[in-house]
């Protein structure tokens, strides 16, 4: 009978020594994969599509090998334990969305993470990427002039309290009125809280503009409904801050893809440089919006 090699090599009287079979199972330790968290407050940003950047941020994060997950702060009850868990999970970067309503998150010490904010908000101590509100407002003013109409009405309903975007829009308008707009506008600018629609209705009935620049399209439509005024027919209308492109309103929409790309690129560069927590010199990058053609401004050709 033919013996195995190990049996042939063994000394008579000694037990046969066999070589243990090698395990074919794969290692259980998974490679470390750094991750991001996109943090937002659903209540205060859902109207603007709080998750409108999710897919874009994820796509750009994957280019660098990061895994990005979204977090609604209303689902978090213990911030400190969440921070510890994120650190244990390999989270190295945080992207904060507009943070109206959850300022307590910015009182936290995020010194173990690289941080970038995307979108407008109160003063932010971190690097920020947001739409260029001044440019967007001026582009609407240029479109109004291009319409050939002389009575241009500007009505901005602002938040309570006012936010930086409100101030930037108003500043852009006042600068325009002091220069290019001198020969076009004879209608006083309306600046009133969103909660007081009667002020807008009285203003509109008194001045009857041919072209209207206002914020927000749906609110303007509702306020003019009882007057029998139809946007695009009785008055040309544009919104310098359209959140949802549906063909109904003309105006400016955010360049969301560029916002997401710059936010991820900036966060990646901070991680490579080891810059964590609050920066010594926070930067702000602004991204011009994109003109959006809509039925409320049929004479304007989309560019």
Backbone torsions as a table, in degrees:
resi	resn	phi	psi	omega
1	UNK	NA	136.2	-177.5
2	UNK	-78.9	127.2	179.2
3	UNK	-93.6	157.4	175.9
4	UNK	-69.7	161.3	-177.6
5	UNK	-61.7	-38.9	-179.6
6	UNK	-67.6	-34.6	178.8
7	UNK	-71.7	-37.5	179.8
8	UNK	-64.8	-36.4	-176.2
9	UNK	-80.9	-12.4	-175.8
10	UNK	-77.4	153.6	178.9
11	UNK	-80.3	135.8	-179.8
12	UNK	-55.0	138.3	180.0
13	UNK	91.4	-14.6	178.2
14	UNK	-100.1	150.3	178.0
15	UNK	-65.9	146.8	-180.0
16	UNK	-68.1	130.8	178.2
17	UNK	-94.9	125.2	178.6
18	UNK	-114.4	140.6	178.8
19	UNK	-76.5	125.9	-179.2
20	UNK	-60.3	139.3	177.4
21	UNK	-68.5	139.8	178.9
22	UNK	-75.5	140.8	179.7
23	UNK	-73.1	136.0	179.4
24	UNK	-97.8	3.2	-179.5
25	UNK	-74.3	149.6	-179.1
26	UNK	-83.5	154.4	177.7
27	UNK	-57.2	143.5	-178.2
28	UNK	-87.5	-19.2	-179.2
29	UNK	-76.5	117.2	179.7
30	UNK	-81.1	147.2	178.5
31	UNK	-64.7	145.5	179.7
32	UNK	-66.4	130.6	178.2
33	UNK	-127.3	110.7	-178.4
34	UNK	-63.9	154.5	-174.5
35	UNK	-138.0	159.1	174.6
36	UNK	-114.9	159.9	168.3
37	UNK	-126.6	131.5	175.2
38	UNK	-101.5	114.8	-169.3
39	UNK	-110.3	130.2	179.7
40	UNK	-148.2	167.4	177.4
41	UNK	-112.8	111.3	-173.1
42	UNK	-58.7	-41.8	-174.9
43	UNK	-63.0	-40.2	-173.8
44	UNK	-92.6	-13.2	-176.8
45	UNK	-121.9	-3.6	-177.7
46	UNK	-63.6	-30.7	179.7
47	UNK	-65.5	-24.0	177.5
48	UNK	-99.1	3.8	-177.3
49	UNK	79.6	72.9	-175.7
50	UNK	-54.8	-32.5	-177.5
51	UNK	-98.1	14.8	-177.3
52	UNK	-66.6	-18.0	179.4
53	UNK	-97.7	-8.5	-174.0
54	UNK	-50.9	-58.9	-175.1
55	UNK	-63.3	-38.3	-179.3
56	UNK	-67.9	-44.3	178.4
57	UNK	-62.9	-41.8	179.3
58	UNK	-61.6	-42.9	-178.4
59	UNK	-63.4	-44.2	-179.3
60	UNK	-72.1	-33.0	178.6
61	UNK	-66.2	-36.0	-180.0
62	UNK	-62.4	-27.8	179.2
63	UNK	-58.6	-32.2	-178.4
64	UNK	-99.5	2.0	179.0
65	UNK	87.9	14.3	179.5
66	UNK	-92.4	148.0	172.2
67	UNK	-102.3	125.6	-177.9
68	UNK	-113.4	131.6	175.9
69	UNK	-125.4	146.6	-179.4
70	UNK	-94.9	145.3	-178.2
71	UNK	-135.2	123.3	173.3
72	UNK	-90.3	120.9	-174.1
73	UNK	-63.3	-20.2	179.3
74	UNK	-69.4	-12.0	178.1
75	UNK	-93.7	-3.1	-177.6
76	UNK	-102.3	124.9	179.0
77	UNK	-103.6	-24.2	-178.6
78	UNK	-131.2	101.7	-176.0
79	UNK	-66.4	-41.9	-176.5
80	UNK	-62.4	-45.5	179.6
81	UNK	-67.8	-32.3	177.1
82	UNK	-64.9	-42.3	177.4
83	UNK	-59.3	-44.5	-179.9
84	UNK	-64.2	-40.6	-179.8
85	UNK	-66.6	-42.0	177.9
86	UNK	-59.8	-42.6	179.7
87	UNK	-62.7	-42.3	179.2
88	UNK	-66.5	-28.5	-179.4
89	UNK	-83.9	0.1	178.2
90	UNK	88.9	14.5	177.8
91	UNK	-72.3	126.5	-177.9
92	UNK	-121.5	-13.1	-177.9
93	UNK	-138.2	143.2	179.1
94	UNK	-123.2	135.9	174.3
95	UNK	-118.0	115.8	179.9
96	UNK	-96.4	131.8	174.3
97	UNK	-81.2	-174.4	175.1
98	UNK	-50.0	130.9	-170.9
99	UNK	-117.8	36.2	170.5
100	UNK	-64.5	130.0	174.6
101	UNK	98.0	-11.3	177.3
102	UNK	-137.5	48.5	-177.7
103	UNK	-63.4	-22.6	-179.7
104	UNK	-60.8	-23.9	178.1
105	UNK	-67.8	-26.2	-178.6
106	UNK	-90.3	1.0	172.6
107	UNK	-92.1	-4.4	179.7
108	UNK	-79.3	158.2	176.5
109	UNK	-91.5	108.5	-179.6
110	UNK	-104.5	35.3	-173.0
111	UNK	-66.7	-12.9	179.6
112	UNK	-96.4	5.1	-177.7
113	UNK	-132.3	149.5	167.7
114	UNK	-81.3	140.3	-172.9
115	UNK	-132.4	135.5	173.3
116	UNK	-135.9	139.2	176.0
117	UNK	-104.7	141.2	178.0
118	UNK	-128.2	125.8	-175.9
119	UNK	104.0	163.5	-178.1
120	UNK	-73.2	174.2	179.4
121	UNK	164.8	179.9	174.4
122	UNK	-63.0	-177.3	-178.6
123	UNK	-53.8	128.4	-177.9
124	UNK	-115.6	125.4	-178.4
125	UNK	-78.4	1.4	-177.0
126	UNK	-111.8	169.1	175.0
127	UNK	-60.8	136.9	-172.3
128	UNK	-131.7	141.3	172.9
129	UNK	-122.7	125.2	-179.1
130	UNK	-151.8	167.3	179.9
131	UNK	-67.8	152.2	-179.5
132	UNK	-86.1	91.3	-175.3
133	UNK	-63.5	-39.4	-179.8
134	UNK	-63.8	-47.6	178.3
135	UNK	-60.1	-45.9	-177.8
136	UNK	-60.1	-40.6	179.8
137	UNK	-66.8	-43.6	-179.4
138	UNK	-66.3	-34.1	178.1
139	UNK	-64.1	-39.7	176.2
140	UNK	-62.7	-39.8	178.8
141	UNK	-64.2	-41.0	177.1
142	UNK	-63.8	-38.6	177.4
143	UNK	-65.8	-36.7	178.7
144	UNK	-63.6	-41.7	177.8
145	UNK	-64.6	-40.4	-178.7
146	UNK	-63.5	-19.3	-179.7
147	UNK	-69.8	-18.7	-179.2
148	UNK	83.4	0.1	177.9
149	UNK	-86.1	147.4	-176.3
150	UNK	-97.6	-29.9	-177.1
151	UNK	-92.8	94.4	-177.6
152	UNK	-102.3	119.6	179.1
153	UNK	-105.1	135.1	-179.0
154	UNK	-122.0	116.8	-177.8
155	UNK	-130.3	109.0	-179.8
156	UNK	-111.2	112.1	171.8
157	UNK	-84.9	123.1	-175.1
158	UNK	-104.1	163.8	178.8
159	UNK	-72.0	166.2	176.1
160	UNK	-128.1	113.8	-6.3
161	UNK	-70.5	168.1	-179.2
162	UNK	-63.3	146.3	176.9
163	UNK	-110.4	165.9	-178.3
164	UNK	-53.8	-36.7	179.4
165	UNK	-60.4	-39.2	178.3
166	UNK	-60.6	-44.1	-178.1
167	UNK	-67.1	-40.3	180.0
168	UNK	-65.3	-41.0	178.1
169	UNK	-62.0	-47.1	-178.1
170	UNK	-64.9	-40.8	179.0
171	UNK	-62.2	-41.0	178.9
172	UNK	-63.9	-39.5	179.7
173	UNK	-66.6	-45.4	-177.9
174	UNK	-64.8	-36.3	176.6
175	UNK	-65.3	-42.3	179.6
176	UNK	-62.6	-42.7	180.0
177	UNK	-63.6	-30.2	-179.9
178	UNK	-81.0	-7.3	-177.9
179	UNK	-131.0	-97.0	-174.9
180	UNK	-62.5	-30.3	-173.6
181	UNK	-83.1	-0.3	-176.3
182	UNK	-58.0	-39.5	-175.4
183	UNK	-92.2	2.6	-176.1
184	UNK	-112.6	-38.6	-169.3
185	UNK	-105.5	124.7	175.1
186	UNK	-118.2	8.1	-177.5
187	UNK	-104.4	127.0	178.3
188	UNK	-59.6	139.9	178.0
189	UNK	-70.4	133.8	176.8
190	UNK	-96.9	127.8	176.6
191	UNK	-132.5	106.2	-172.9
192	UNK	-144.2	153.7	177.8
193	UNK	-62.8	147.6	178.3
194	UNK	-58.5	-29.3	-176.2
195	UNK	-75.4	-1.0	-177.7
196	UNK	-123.2	71.1	-177.8
197	UNK	-64.6	-25.1	-178.7
198	UNK	-61.2	-31.0	178.9
199	UNK	-63.8	-40.9	178.1
200	UNK	-67.2	-43.5	-178.6
201	UNK	-61.2	-44.7	178.3
202	UNK	-62.7	-42.3	-179.9
203	UNK	-62.4	-43.8	-178.8
204	UNK	-65.7	-43.7	-179.6
205	UNK	-63.9	-33.0	-178.0
206	UNK	-75.4	-36.7	-170.6
207	UNK	-109.7	-24.6	177.7
208	UNK	44.3	67.9	-179.8
209	UNK	-68.8	154.4	174.4
210	UNK	-86.7	-31.6	177.2
211	UNK	-126.8	134.5	-177.2
212	UNK	-125.6	128.1	172.6
213	UNK	-111.0	118.4	-175.1
214	UNK	-147.8	175.9	-173.6
215	UNK	-146.2	106.5	23.0
216	UNK	-124.7	156.4	-175.0
217	UNK	-56.2	-47.5	-179.3
218	UNK	-62.3	-37.9	178.8
219	UNK	-68.4	-41.8	178.5
220	UNK	-61.9	-44.7	178.9
221	UNK	-58.5	-45.1	-179.7
222	UNK	-63.8	-41.6	-176.7
223	UNK	-70.4	-29.9	-177.8
224	UNK	-91.9	-6.8	-175.7
225	UNK	-58.7	-46.1	-177.4
226	UNK	-69.0	-16.7	177.6
227	UNK	-89.1	-3.3	-178.9
228	UNK	72.4	22.5	-178.0
229	UNK	-93.4	128.7	179.5
230	UNK	-110.5	123.9	179.5
231	UNK	-67.4	137.3	-179.0
232	UNK	90.7	-16.7	179.6
233	UNK	-116.5	-56.8	179.6
234	UNK	-85.4	-29.0	178.3
235	UNK	-150.2	138.6	175.9
236	UNK	-80.7	137.4	-174.8
237	UNK	-135.3	143.7	172.3
238	UNK	-144.2	150.5	-177.5
239	UNK	-118.2	122.6	-179.0
240	UNK	-76.1	1.7	-178.3
241	UNK	-147.7	66.0	178.4
242	UNK	-76.6	130.0	-179.7
243	UNK	-94.9	-33.0	-178.8
244	UNK	-125.4	120.6	-179.7
245	UNK	-84.3	105.9	-177.5
246	UNK	-126.9	6.0	178.6
247	UNK	83.1	-7.0	-178.8
248	UNK	-82.2	-41.6	-176.4
249	UNK	-115.8	139.5	173.5
250	UNK	-89.4	155.0	178.7
251	UNK	152.6	-147.8	-175.0
252	UNK	-116.9	131.0	173.8
253	UNK	-111.8	151.5	177.8
254	UNK	-63.7	145.0	170.4
255	UNK	-86.6	80.3	-170.6
256	UNK	-62.5	-38.9	-177.2
257	UNK	-65.0	-41.2	179.0
258	UNK	-68.2	-39.0	176.5
259	UNK	-58.2	-46.6	-179.0
260	UNK	-65.5	-42.5	-178.4
261	UNK	-62.5	-46.7	-178.5
262	UNK	-65.8	-39.2	179.7
263	UNK	-61.0	-46.1	-179.7
264	UNK	-68.3	-42.5	178.5
265	UNK	-59.5	-42.9	-179.4
266	UNK	-65.7	-43.6	-179.6
267	UNK	-63.4	-41.6	178.6
268	UNK	-61.4	-42.3	-179.7
269	UNK	-66.2	-35.2	177.8
270	UNK	-65.8	-40.6	179.9
271	UNK	-65.2	-43.6	178.8
272	UNK	-62.1	-36.1	-178.5
273	UNK	-85.1	-5.8	-179.1
274	UNK	71.1	25.5	-179.3
275	UNK	-91.3	102.2	-176.6
276	UNK	-113.9	156.6	176.9
277	UNK	73.2	-155.1	-177.9
278	UNK	-73.7	124.5	-179.1
279	UNK	-75.6	154.1	177.9
280	UNK	-66.3	-36.2	179.5
281	UNK	-133.7	88.8	-179.4
282	UNK	-65.6	142.0	-179.9
283	UNK	-110.6	158.1	176.2
284	UNK	-131.5	122.3	178.2
285	UNK	-109.3	129.6	-179.5
286	UNK	-111.5	143.7	-176.4
287	UNK	-120.1	119.6	178.0
288	UNK	-60.3	145.6	178.1
289	UNK	-80.9	-176.5	-177.2
290	UNK	-120.6	131.9	179.0
291	UNK	-65.2	134.1	-177.0
292	UNK	-121.9	117.9	178.5
293	UNK	-74.1	144.1	-179.4
294	UNK	-154.3	163.8	-176.7
295	UNK	-64.3	-22.0	-179.0
296	UNK	-74.0	-9.1	-179.1
297	UNK	-142.6	64.9	-171.1
298	UNK	-65.6	-24.3	-177.2
299	UNK	-76.8	-17.3	-177.4
300	UNK	-87.7	128.4	178.8
301	UNK	-89.8	128.6	-179.6
302	UNK	-60.8	139.5	178.6
303	UNK	-114.7	NA	NA
